[in-house]
Amino acid sequence: MARFHSRNPHFSRRALLGGMPAGCAAALPVGEASAHVKLSKDAVRFKKLSADDRTCRSCALFVAPSSCAFVEGPIEPEGTCWIWRARGA
């Protein structure tokens, strides 16, 4: 089996794999008709209280009153995580 060698000295498998969950989550369709596995709160580094204006309530993935299209279980509307997306973006 051939091995992949990058010519870019800043390329690493860790960097590639580390960016995959965010990219995969952003590529999934949002809607009731789409079926996908939801991520755990730990996987998205969920925090119950946001330190800025990036709250679940202002996220495009938020489903009122207390759930998320991508995170399993109930969530706090004033919480946040790393898959937060601006509405209309």
LINKA-V499808 format. One line per field, one symbol per residue. psi: psi as a letter, one per 30 degrees, with the letter a starting at -180 (. if undefined). A space follows every 10 residues. Layout:
psi->???
This chain:
psi->kkkkkkfjff kleeeeeefe eeeeeffkkk lffkklklll eeeghkkfkk fagileegkf fkjkfhlkff kklklkfgal lfgkkkkg.
